[in-house]
Amino acid sequence: MADRSDAPCIVWFRDDLRLSDHPALHAAAATKHPMICLYVLDETSRQAGARPIGGAARWWLAQSLRAHEKRLGTAGVPLLLRKGRAAKVIAELARESGAHGVFYNEIAQAPQRTVESDVATALRELGVPPHGFAGDLLAGPESVRTKEDRGLRVFTPFWRRVQATGAPPDPLPAPAHLRPGVIFAGETVESVRLEPTRPDWAGGLRETWTPGENAGQKRLKDFLKENLAGYTNDRDRPDRDGTSGLSPYLRFGEVSPRQVWHAAQFAAAERPALAGDADKFLSELGWREFCRHLLFDVPDLATRDLQPSFDAFPWRHDEKALAAWQRGETGYPIVDAGMRQLWHTGVMHNRVRMVVASFLVKHLLIDWRDGEQWFWDTLVDADAGSNPANWQWVAGSGADAAPYFRIFNPVLQGEKFDPDGSYVSRWVPELAQLPNTFIHRPWEATPLELAGAGITFGKTYPPPIVDHRLARERALKAYAKVRAG
């Protein structure tokens, strides 16, 4: 195809809804050709094995697209939104526009790689070159392998290997101005129906979040300035604002891993006393990386036990108990607080995620896949790698898994990490008037204390749906059978 100066470059945005540190956009802008910025809502990609995103993530995507459209507008170009199979949509637009080339950031996951391959094939048939760039990881999966060409299954050596590859390249600046191309017709965010309407259950999400690149960058900056100090300890306290809150921004690519890495390193260099906290914070970024690399090798991570011995685990089918867990009505305050926080805000504190997951799979012996699916639908940061990898870690069936005998005591976890009960009081307000002594074990309060706090078991708050000691013994017996083979 002739290299006409008016032939547009198409930049295909995916889970990278940002202008800064966007290799594909940067390369396309460098050509000086006009620009068509495209997002394809491809709900047919499940045919390639991709999971349709859950309800909370769909809500976030809608807001993120609006923010991205506004951000692109300040640079001089609109966002074109189309719906359909990516290869078909992009090939049609390339033909329609006489495109100079199509630029996109690659996603190192099997379904997305299949979609990329289909797009590239369709473009080459038209004579339009595809240009793919690494953009969603600190280190590509091909660069961190064993001698047998397998991904590492234990986090610590994995993270050491990633760090040994050296610092990732400096983040790329956002282009100040983009040359607009011809404007083509497309969908609107409203017309693709990403948001809930009847009922509109997203009120808590709107109260909690401001999606978009600008908001993500501000959150990163504020966290490093105000909350990095003490992160190592505060990250485990759901009663404190001790975590970064960056996970949904990373999930949708509004902030890149390279930006987080370099910003944290810069903060530690400015304040050397924070080096330990910065290292701990970056190891959490490393865990995201680990899960993504794991997904690269195991595309069916959300459905298959990584350890085959768990295929014989005696999971219980208990719809009533599962529903109580989903609603935050288990009778264990820290578990119920976490599940209610999840429903209202679309996230849950990481320490509490471990507690509620352990409760489902070990106290109730309900299949980890049931919990993973619930989180997939209710988390705004539901990530195809981290979500199933974390659930398998807790269940003991996954990579670098928690020991089978590690069964969190929800009472002790609550008392240790929410010592004055403020987290529980916020999300389980019916317990807020209990003395701190009993807020994590309300069944031990006297009738007079319960009455004074306005609590009637079975009416205002449920009694525990399972006894911790008996549940622990039952779980250990079940795990012992699996280990015995």
Secondary structure as UniProt FT lines:
FT   TURN            5..6
FT   STRAND          9..13
FT   TURN            20..21
FT   HELIX           23..30
FT   TURN            31..32
FT   STRAND          35..41
FT   TURN            43..44
FT   HELIX           45..48
FT   HELIX           55..75
FT   STRAND          79..83
FT   HELIX           86..97
FT   STRAND          101..106
FT   HELIX           110..126
FT   STRAND          130..134
FT   HELIX           141..143
FT   TURN            147..148
FT   HELIX           155..164
FT   TURN            189..193
FT   HELIX           203..208
FT   HELIX           213..226
FT   TURN            229..230
FT   HELIX           231..234
FT   TURN            235..236
FT   TURN            238..239
FT   HELIX           247..251
FT   TURN            252..253
FT   HELIX           257..270
FT   HELIX           272..274
FT   HELIX           275..297
FT   TURN            299..303
FT   HELIX           308..312
FT   HELIX           319..327
FT   HELIX           333..345
FT   HELIX           350..358
FT   HELIX           359..363
FT   HELIX           368..378
FT   TURN            380..381
FT   TURN            384..385
FT   HELIX           386..395
FT   TURN            399..400
FT   TURN            404..405
FT   HELIX           410..417
FT   TURN            419..420
FT   HELIX           422..427
FT   HELIX           429..431
FT   TURN            432..433
FT   TURN            436..440
FT   HELIX           442..444
FT   HELIX           447..452
FT   TURN            453..454
FT   TURN            458..460
FT   HELIX           468..484
//
